[in-house]
Amino acid sequence: MPEFAAVFAFDVRSYVFLIITLGAALLSVIALTHCAVQKPDAFNAVGTLSKGAWLGILAVSLALTLLFVQRPGSGLIFTLVTIAAALVYLLDVRTGFKELRGGGSSY
């Protein structure tokens, strides 16, 4: 019976890591796509890194996430860095674009 519990715990952990990794990949794809369709001048107007820098950061973070999708949990630190990079872009830069266009906050 203890062997079953250990195997079950390993399976649950693997699935949790897989969900986190796939969520990070999806978040990175959304951020990368949003970044790719923006005009380069908008990044200067918002006062952030250039479009090329953000594209590079988000592309590398997506590549790192996709590298560890097959073995979830093995590169969890890279997955967390990927989530952080995508969230910084989406919550800071994307919000700046909304304010620049006059959209403001949705609250």
Buried (B, 14 or more C-beta within 10 A) or exposed (E): EEEEEEEEEEEEEEEEBBEBBBEBBEBBBBBBEBBEEBEEEBBEEBEBBEBEEBBEBBBBBBEBBBEBBEEBBEBBEBBEBBBEBBEBBBEEBBBBBEEEEEEEEEE
